[in-house]
């Protein structure tokens, strides 16, 4: 690691020095282009944060750009304010616009969100074309030169340095966000908003934050633009420019901010080089976008890792098998909770869930006392997972109440339930595919609120310290679950059983009081099932109440203290494993479905 | 870390040096006195406005090739290079720097007022005269002595129209339908202003969007006021659709508007019988309005295989004025060339050009009327 760090530091230093001395070698035309490129790079970083990192389709970036530029123009020319005061108000106005544009994202996602934001961007250009205050189609000219003591910013060479410094700060802040808790949470939301919510990520706030970041970058880009060009017109913020920005982000690689910058610089230079050959430019520009989308979906930024992988594969595949799953180390036993004592931690009262004509759950009631391991069994389609989804807040019940830890939590959003101490796994594994195993755990360990992200601005060091602390705790979790060897790998590269274990480790990392496991043994072999049983028991012994849905009757009979049997959306039996297995209704329900139960019980 | 110390010292030194001398000692590449005379044509060659750009290019190129065929100016050929501004003001500012650093004497274009306004400060500093096809009053407001228009400003269109309609024809019962795009909005404001000067208030003032296809609501509102004339401020195709739907709704009042309403595209979209009687205010009514326009149209057709129209004619006039000024001034550059353009009196396709200090050289449009599917000069 060490020599690599020094190498990249050295590279960074050379790059910074190169950029610092760049103007000495440039003509007035080239420096102007460089200045425009920096503006676009700032915009691309903002778009990358929102779309690439946060997964929020944002076709209104050009409108944020416009709001920043127009607000600066209006405030300096009409209101006669100073440039920097106008700039500050302009960025604030853009941030407000960003929050406004973000509201549809709370309801719609993906291409629908694209259409909505595109509509808002169109509305913006339309408004400035028609508004008296924005100068109509003629725009606003004669924006004053920004003043800085001792520096003549009317020289584009000196303006370059202003832009360069602001850009470096903006990029550094963006990278800081991406590499710490907030960015991790945004990436988790991008990969799987549902799972992120179940792990306590406040998805609505997070989506707003993504747009807020995009808009602030847009506003900064707009201010720089107004100071550079000193003229704004509706055409500068056209949809064509929105798609140019989009292409920059896609070509550069939307998941990497550095990629976005590379895309902005690269595409703008290509455009500028081809400006004398308009026909070629159109064709070249279009084909580059298509080629990238088809052959390099991760963009330019995705190429180096792919090349590295290819080289590693050619060198020999011996190293890949090196990662071995280690044993789970049981938690120290903390349980002093008597089995039957205490109030019920979870109580479900008369839950009914209707999907149009289908009644998936019909007046289901059950209560789980603290410290119990409860099994929920039943034939396929009996409503087990639906029950979990209602309890964990993914579904809103048609009727009935859910009480958890003494509070009515019916229909609370998943992230609030997670914060209240409920954690779950999913039947079909919902690990964050683009995050490493360690990052998956880190997302769960982070119990902070997204609203507290304002600390990024005023106390970045505290963020760094907290992140270091989270990493240390993540390493402890990985070590306990025997996953240390896989820490830096993407979950998809792991064997299925290991992925299951990662998901359980992740769910427990939330520090829950109630753990819901949806078929944790599915796809595991006999030995793995035995280890799973030990793991669940050890987790319970730290004081966690466990409810699990399971088809593996051996595991259920062994592990669970009480079992609830569902069939056709109704509770048909509840009791100790032995008592339930002897209930005629249960045998009947199972015989109707499969021969599993009797044979497993007798074995 | 210790090993890196010289490197850091070097860096600090470099920073200090950088602080002392600011970059940007740009040697100004003044136009050489031999070789071809370099003129830049900046226009949208791609994007939404590329058709405008294509017409402009054809008009200007025609003028340049005529001069080159006659031996150029002072024995030097004229080199017209095309730059694509994509209709984007930001790209325009890039190109302004580019033509400056590549030593172009003068610039023709752009057709887009906003792009031209964005470029104007740079061209003014670089002292590069520019004849634009834009017609926004904002171009005049820039106040650059290096910026010239190759036609009247848009207010002239509407002022001439209002003068004809209200003062000469005595029509005061006027409805308006305009779109909210930049062209429609400009027309709306200019015509309302021209009417207000004559104490006329439009009986209806309907605004539609640029991509609207159904105008029955707006047109029904207009029909209720039974106006004598409907002012139309929209681009060719939309204007055509509006007129067609108006006739379907039983509105018989004639329409009036600017240059788009005189084009074949408008006529074909609306249908020839529907546009009968449409009043058009345009500096270039048609290709066979005068012997000069006929000659131009024939040459245009011979060169490009298509019919000439207003934008090509404007660019042709602009290029002719630029080349005449270059000849008269013995290929002057910068301020001298700008003065030469200002002094140039030129009888063009659009009329007689004589520039004033605002950079406008022509102050009237002609009024035409569509009769039997053809645009002819109106008899007042």
Interface residues (C-beta under 8 A of the other chain):
Chain A: X13 X17 X20 X21 X23 X24 X26 X27 X28 X29 X30 X31 X32 X33 X36 X126 X129 X130 X135 X136 X137 X138 X139 X141 X155 X156 X157 X158 X225 X229 X230 X231 X233 X234 X235 X236 X238 X240 X241 X272 X275 X276 X278 X279 X281 X282
Chain B: X7 X11 X14 X15 X18 X22 X23 X24 X26 X45 X46 X47 X48 X81 X82 X83 X84 X86 X87 X88 X89 X90 X91 X93 X94 X95 X97 X98 X100 X101 X102 X112 X113 X114 X115 X117 X118 X120 X121 X136 X137 X138 X141 X142 X180 X181 X182 X183 X185 X186 X189 X209
